[in-house]
Amino acid sequence: MFLEKIVQVRREKVRQAKNKIPFWEMRKMAEEQVSHRLPLSLRQALLRENAKGKVGVIAEIKKASPSKGVLREQLDPEEVAQVYAKSGAAAISVLTEEDYFLGSPEYLKAVRAVVSLPILRKDFILDPYQIYEAKVLGADAVLLITSLLASVELKEMIKITEGLGMEALVEAHSLEEVEKALTAGARLIGINNRDLRTFATNIDVSLKLAPVLKEAGVVMVSESGIRSKEDIKALMTAGYHGILIGEALVRAPDPGKALEVLLA
């Protein structure tokens, strides 16, 4: 299965990274960053948009995907990030996975230098090392995928993330995963409309799980497969505070214009 393969590849990449910069050194660098730069709150950025009657958009910088291949041949992360910021994005998501999404940790560092919005590190995070690395790169939040982590690992990673002044966007795809996220202490939950095993997307996944999230009082984000203003309206009506959009924007000739149209 693809998911098992990507996990295997990511574990190997983390092992290689630790050989270059040891765990203790990365942790020390991350802890030093805590006092150097005040983090920007992803949750608050989404809620600020809601206060204006809008949905908070986390606009994603993604060069490729395993299901669709290369989405944008010439991708300048800094340029796209600035366009997103000018076009109404509440936050920026940066794919840092190199092998299947053609992302890079360097993209995140470059984006941090040009925008003052919260930045989410989007990756397959399997080891606390990647959280410390995210802090060093300039991330304000990290994606934690419930299906890839044992309950005890998820809880520990949320704790590490928050201890560094960052926030965890905890991703779930089912009721069982939502309950696992809540038990681990998640305060920001993203429902992935894409089944990571089949790649099929359906926003009904978010709509069906909305009542559970609302009852829990968490900040709610819907991810993947959001393509129209109708989709956004349905998600807002269901109680979602934010949406994560990547493919629909990066495939557009003008990503900024595409974002403006969705938000109009």
C-alpha beads as a LAMMPS data file, in Angstrom:
LAMMPS data file: protein, C-alpha beads

264 atoms
263 bonds

1 atom types
1 bond types

-500.0 500.0 xlo xhi
-500.0 500.0 ylo yhi
-500.0 500.0 zlo zhi

Masses

1 110.0

Atoms # bond

1 1 1 0.000 0.000 0.000
2 1 1 1.121 3.554 -0.762
3 1 1 0.737 4.760 2.820
4 1 1 2.991 2.016 4.183
5 1 1 5.570 2.835 1.508
6 1 1 5.612 6.565 2.249
7 1 1 5.932 5.894 5.999
8 1 1 8.909 3.631 5.303
9 1 1 10.554 6.302 3.121
10 1 1 9.918 9.064 5.676
11 1 1 11.411 6.996 8.509
12 1 1 14.552 6.504 6.437
13 1 1 14.723 10.241 5.636
14 1 1 14.457 11.089 9.354
15 1 1 17.231 8.593 10.117
16 1 1 19.453 10.282 7.505
17 1 1 18.602 13.742 8.875
18 1 1 19.598 12.655 12.391
19 1 1 22.989 11.593 11.035
20 1 1 23.547 15.148 9.752
21 1 1 22.056 17.018 12.730
22 1 1 21.677 14.819 15.845
23 1 1 18.368 14.756 17.739
24 1 1 19.745 16.646 20.770
25 1 1 21.131 19.392 18.543
26 1 1 17.861 19.833 16.608
27 1 1 15.934 19.973 19.892
28 1 1 18.337 22.593 21.299
29 1 1 17.999 24.714 18.134
30 1 1 14.196 24.453 18.327
31 1 1 14.110 25.427 22.001
32 1 1 16.293 28.457 21.244
33 1 1 13.780 29.539 18.591
34 1 1 11.035 29.768 21.239
35 1 1 12.481 32.987 22.638
36 1 1 13.649 34.321 19.256
37 1 1 10.298 34.554 17.435
38 1 1 6.758 34.824 18.712
39 1 1 4.674 32.112 17.034
40 1 1 1.559 33.036 15.081
41 1 1 -1.617 31.202 16.087
42 1 1 -3.295 29.211 13.313
43 1 1 -6.414 28.782 15.439
44 1 1 -6.711 32.506 16.075
45 1 1 -6.095 33.313 12.399
46 1 1 -9.052 31.108 11.410
47 1 1 -11.302 32.519 14.133
48 1 1 -10.453 36.095 13.077
49 1 1 -11.801 35.329 9.588
50 1 1 -14.943 33.799 11.117
51 1 1 -15.517 37.019 13.075
52 1 1 -15.709 38.778 9.677
53 1 1 -18.275 36.246 8.466
54 1 1 -15.730 34.387 6.316
55 1 1 -14.143 30.969 6.360
56 1 1 -10.438 30.858 7.210
57 1 1 -8.465 29.494 4.260
58 1 1 -5.217 27.596 4.766
59 1 1 -3.789 27.898 1.239
60 1 1 -1.354 25.147 0.347
61 1 1 1.915 25.202 -1.566
62 1 1 2.075 21.795 -3.214
63 1 1 4.070 20.967 -6.356
64 1 1 2.811 17.416 -6.864
65 1 1 0.650 14.654 -5.425
66 1 1 0.877 10.858 -5.715
67 1 1 -2.591 10.666 -7.290
68 1 1 -2.324 13.555 -9.797
69 1 1 1.404 13.837 -10.472
70 1 1 2.974 17.273 -10.966
71 1 1 0.362 19.969 -10.325
72 1 1 2.459 23.002 -11.250
73 1 1 5.659 22.675 -13.275
74 1 1 7.158 26.035 -12.316
75 1 1 6.462 26.472 -8.614
76 1 1 8.077 29.407 -6.840
77 1 1 7.099 28.923 -3.166
78 1 1 7.899 32.516 -2.182
79 1 1 5.910 34.010 -5.047
80 1 1 2.892 31.738 -4.474
81 1 1 2.942 32.436 -0.719
82 1 1 2.932 36.199 -1.302
83 1 1 0.085 35.871 -3.815
84 1 1 -1.926 33.799 -1.309
85 1 1 -1.320 36.385 1.428
86 1 1 -2.502 39.234 -0.827
87 1 1 -5.540 37.243 -1.967
88 1 1 -7.037 36.637 1.477
89 1 1 -5.462 33.452 2.875
90 1 1 -5.589 33.185 6.680
91 1 1 -2.561 30.862 6.756
92 1 1 -0.155 29.007 4.464
93 1 1 0.432 25.251 4.356
94 1 1 3.777 24.100 2.966
95 1 1 4.346 20.515 1.813
96 1 1 7.835 19.484 2.912
97 1 1 7.737 15.821 1.781
98 1 1 10.308 15.396 -1.003
99 1 1 9.686 12.048 -2.674
100 1 1 5.975 11.895 -3.431
101 1 1 4.884 15.550 -3.210
102 1 1 8.149 17.094 -4.478
103 1 1 8.194 19.445 -1.502
104 1 1 11.148 20.543 0.585
105 1 1 11.921 21.804 4.092
106 1 1 13.700 24.664 2.285
107 1 1 10.335 25.764 0.848
108 1 1 9.064 26.376 4.371
109 1 1 12.141 28.367 5.320
110 1 1 11.787 30.472 2.152
111 1 1 8.076 31.124 2.752
112 1 1 8.722 32.134 6.373
113 1 1 11.025 34.890 5.105
114 1 1 8.347 36.529 2.935
115 1 1 4.988 36.218 4.740
116 1 1 3.730 37.118 8.202
117 1 1 0.850 34.609 8.203
118 1 1 0.867 31.404 10.299
119 1 1 2.637 28.564 8.462
120 1 1 1.644 24.903 8.736
121 1 1 4.241 22.219 8.073
122 1 1 2.394 19.567 6.056
123 1 1 4.227 16.258 6.088
124 1 1 4.043 12.702 7.351
125 1 1 5.301 13.352 10.876
126 1 1 6.360 10.127 12.568
127 1 1 9.114 11.270 14.918
128 1 1 9.441 14.178 17.407
129 1 1 12.598 15.131 15.471
130 1 1 10.365 16.433 12.647
131 1 1 8.485 18.689 15.086
132 1 1 11.723 20.226 16.371
133 1 1 12.853 20.621 12.752
134 1 1 9.545 22.355 11.897
135 1 1 10.179 24.901 14.661
136 1 1 13.703 25.564 13.381
137 1 1 12.371 26.056 9.833
138 1 1 9.887 28.665 11.048
139 1 1 6.599 26.744 11.229
140 1 1 3.801 27.865 13.552
141 1 1 1.868 24.595 13.320
142 1 1 2.419 20.977 12.282
143 1 1 0.102 18.372 10.818
144 1 1 -0.229 15.195 12.903
145 1 1 -2.069 12.325 11.193
146 1 1 -3.967 10.132 13.666
147 1 1 -3.825 7.023 11.474
148 1 1 -0.010 7.083 11.466
149 1 1 0.496 7.435 15.220
150 1 1 -0.369 5.305 18.240
151 1 1 -2.522 7.121 20.827
152 1 1 0.396 7.542 23.229
153 1 1 2.610 8.924 20.416
154 1 1 -0.085 11.371 19.314
155 1 1 -0.531 12.689 22.847
156 1 1 3.233 13.089 23.295
157 1 1 3.642 14.853 19.935
158 1 1 0.845 17.323 20.712
159 1 1 2.596 18.033 24.024
160 1 1 5.974 18.608 22.324
161 1 1 4.373 20.830 19.663
162 1 1 2.586 23.012 22.208
163 1 1 5.676 23.112 24.427
164 1 1 7.488 24.820 21.540
165 1 1 4.707 27.399 21.214
166 1 1 3.320 25.787 18.053
167 1 1 -0.090 24.260 17.384
168 1 1 -0.978 20.783 16.134
169 1 1 -3.543 20.376 13.379
170 1 1 -4.596 16.807 14.134
171 1 1 -5.955 15.046 11.072
172 1 1 -8.740 12.448 11.155
173 1 1 -10.858 10.666 8.546
174 1 1 -13.364 8.725 10.665
175 1 1 -15.315 8.916 13.925
176 1 1 -12.829 6.533 15.552
177 1 1 -9.923 8.807 14.558
178 1 1 -11.771 11.933 15.784
179 1 1 -12.263 10.268 19.178
180 1 1 -8.573 9.303 19.233
181 1 1 -7.613 12.934 18.455
182 1 1 -9.886 14.310 21.185
183 1 1 -8.582 11.822 23.759
184 1 1 -5.017 12.891 22.905
185 1 1 -5.912 16.511 23.674
186 1 1 -6.335 17.951 20.162
187 1 1 -7.800 21.459 20.072
188 1 1 -7.523 21.938 16.313
189 1 1 -8.855 19.042 14.226
190 1 1 -8.691 18.667 10.457
191 1 1 -11.016 16.262 8.701
192 1 1 -9.345 14.870 5.600
193 1 1 -11.986 14.286 2.930
194 1 1 -9.431 12.186 1.061
195 1 1 -9.119 8.527 1.929
196 1 1 -5.328 8.111 2.162
197 1 1 -5.659 4.518 0.991
198 1 1 -7.784 5.084 -2.141
199 1 1 -7.198 8.836 -2.751
200 1 1 -10.949 9.331 -3.337
201 1 1 -12.317 12.625 -1.943
202 1 1 -15.796 13.431 -0.663
203 1 1 -16.703 16.452 1.496
204 1 1 -19.525 14.383 3.011
205 1 1 -16.799 12.970 5.285
206 1 1 -16.451 16.430 6.886
207 1 1 -20.195 17.076 6.930
208 1 1 -20.956 13.785 8.721
209 1 1 -18.310 14.336 11.418
210 1 1 -19.162 18.015 12.030
211 1 1 -21.668 17.435 14.901
212 1 1 -19.082 15.492 16.953
213 1 1 -16.475 18.232 16.505
214 1 1 -18.961 20.994 17.321
215 1 1 -19.978 19.227 20.513
216 1 1 -16.313 18.895 21.513
217 1 1 -15.790 22.640 21.038
218 1 1 -12.632 22.326 18.934
219 1 1 -11.589 24.523 16.013
220 1 1 -12.672 22.608 12.898
221 1 1 -10.860 22.434 9.547
222 1 1 -11.958 20.571 6.416
223 1 1 -9.159 19.342 4.132
224 1 1 -9.020 18.134 0.500
225 1 1 -11.528 17.963 -2.327
226 1 1 -12.944 21.466 -1.745
227 1 1 -13.484 22.934 -5.202
228 1 1 -16.427 25.337 -5.206
229 1 1 -18.143 28.142 -3.333
230 1 1 -21.009 25.684 -2.775
231 1 1 -18.623 23.301 -0.987
232 1 1 -17.392 26.162 1.211
233 1 1 -20.930 27.300 2.034
234 1 1 -21.938 23.753 3.037
235 1 1 -18.877 23.406 5.279
236 1 1 -19.414 26.797 6.941
237 1 1 -23.064 25.937 7.572
238 1 1 -21.892 22.682 9.204
239 1 1 -19.703 24.704 11.577
240 1 1 -16.235 24.542 10.009
241 1 1 -13.944 27.423 10.956
242 1 1 -11.339 26.726 8.290
243 1 1 -10.637 24.890 5.057
244 1 1 -7.359 23.668 3.595
245 1 1 -7.113 24.040 -0.186
246 1 1 -4.132 23.108 -2.315
247 1 1 -4.778 21.380 -5.614
248 1 1 -7.611 23.686 -6.757
249 1 1 -5.293 26.676 -6.280
250 1 1 -1.903 25.466 -7.536
251 1 1 -3.431 23.975 -10.704
252 1 1 -5.118 27.272 -11.569
253 1 1 -3.325 29.567 -14.063
254 1 1 -3.542 32.325 -11.426
255 1 1 -3.651 30.825 -7.881
256 1 1 -4.374 34.208 -6.290
257 1 1 -7.349 34.858 -8.561
258 1 1 -8.645 31.329 -7.913
259 1 1 -8.518 32.000 -4.161
260 1 1 -10.252 35.376 -4.521
261 1 1 -13.062 33.770 -6.558
262 1 1 -13.623 31.105 -3.879
263 1 1 -13.711 33.744 -1.142
264 1 1 -15.911 36.262 -2.997

Bonds

1 1 1 2
2 1 2 3
3 1 3 4
4 1 4 5
5 1 5 6
6 1 6 7
7 1 7 8
8 1 8 9
9 1 9 10
10 1 10 11
11 1 11 12
12 1 12 13
13 1 13 14
14 1 14 15
15 1 15 16
16 1 16 17
17 1 17 18
18 1 18 19
19 1 19 20
20 1 20 21
21 1 21 22
22 1 22 23
23 1 23 24
24 1 24 25
25 1 25 26
26 1 26 27
27 1 27 28
28 1 28 29
29 1 29 30
30 1 30 31
31 1 31 32
32 1 32 33
33 1 33 34
34 1 34 35
35 1 35 36
36 1 36 37
37 1 37 38
38 1 38 39
39 1 39 40
40 1 40 41
41 1 41 42
42 1 42 43
43 1 43 44
44 1 44 45
45 1 45 46
46 1 46 47
47 1 47 48
48 1 48 49
49 1 49 50
50 1 50 51
51 1 51 52
52 1 52 53
53 1 53 54
54 1 54 55
55 1 55 56
56 1 56 57
57 1 57 58
58 1 58 59
59 1 59 60
60 1 60 61
61 1 61 62
62 1 62 63
63 1 63 64
64 1 64 65
65 1 65 66
66 1 66 67
67 1 67 68
68 1 68 69
69 1 69 70
70 1 70 71
71 1 71 72
72 1 72 73
73 1 73 74
74 1 74 75
75 1 75 76
76 1 76 77
77 1 77 78
78 1 78 79
79 1 79 80
80 1 80 81
81 1 81 82
82 1 82 83
83 1 83 84
84 1 84 85
85 1 85 86
86 1 86 87
87 1 87 88
88 1 88 89
89 1 89 90
90 1 90 91
91 1 91 92
92 1 92 93
93 1 93 94
94 1 94 95
95 1 95 96
96 1 96 97
97 1 97 98
98 1 98 99
99 1 99 100
100 1 100 101
101 1 101 102
102 1 102 103
103 1 103 104
104 1 104 105
105 1 105 106
106 1 106 107
107 1 107 108
108 1 108 109
109 1 109 110
110 1 110 111
111 1 111 112
112 1 112 113
113 1 113 114
114 1 114 115
115 1 115 116
116 1 116 117
117 1 117 118
118 1 118 119
119 1 119 120
120 1 120 121
121 1 121 122
122 1 122 123
123 1 123 124
124 1 124 125
125 1 125 126
126 1 126 127
127 1 127 128
128 1 128 129
129 1 129 130
130 1 130 131
131 1 131 132
132 1 132 133
133 1 133 134
134 1 134 135
135 1 135 136
136 1 136 137
137 1 137 138
138 1 138 139
139 1 139 140
140 1 140 141
141 1 141 142
142 1 142 143
143 1 143 144
144 1 144 145
145 1 145 146
146 1 146 147
147 1 147 148
148 1 148 149
149 1 149 150
150 1 150 151
151 1 151 152
152 1 152 153
153 1 153 154
154 1 154 155
155 1 155 156
156 1 156 157
157 1 157 158
158 1 158 159
159 1 159 160
160 1 160 161
161 1 161 162
162 1 162 163
163 1 163 164
164 1 164 165
165 1 165 166
166 1 166 167
167 1 167 168
168 1 168 169
169 1 169 170
170 1 170 171
171 1 171 172
172 1 172 173
173 1 173 174
174 1 174 175
175 1 175 176
176 1 176 177
177 1 177 178
178 1 178 179
179 1 179 180
180 1 180 181
181 1 181 182
182 1 182 183
183 1 183 184
184 1 184 185
185 1 185 186
186 1 186 187
187 1 187 188
188 1 188 189
189 1 189 190
190 1 190 191
191 1 191 192
192 1 192 193
193 1 193 194
194 1 194 195
195 1 195 196
196 1 196 197
197 1 197 198
198 1 198 199
199 1 199 200
200 1 200 201
201 1 201 202
202 1 202 203
203 1 203 204
204 1 204 205
205 1 205 206
206 1 206 207
207 1 207 208
208 1 208 209
209 1 209 210
210 1 210 211
211 1 211 212
212 1 212 213
213 1 213 214
214 1 214 215
215 1 215 216
216 1 216 217
217 1 217 218
218 1 218 219
219 1 219 220
220 1 220 221
221 1 221 222
222 1 222 223
223 1 223 224
224 1 224 225
225 1 225 226
226 1 226 227
227 1 227 228
228 1 228 229
229 1 229 230
230 1 230 231
231 1 231 232
232 1 232 233
233 1 233 234
234 1 234 235
235 1 235 236
236 1 236 237
237 1 237 238
238 1 238 239
239 1 239 240
240 1 240 241
241 1 241 242
242 1 242 243
243 1 243 244
244 1 244 245
245 1 245 246
246 1 246 247
247 1 247 248
248 1 248 249
249 1 249 250
250 1 250 251
251 1 251 252
252 1 252 253
253 1 253 254
254 1 254 255
255 1 255 256
256 1 256 257
257 1 257 258
258 1 258 259
259 1 259 260
260 1 260 261
261 1 261 262
262 1 262 263
263 1 263 264
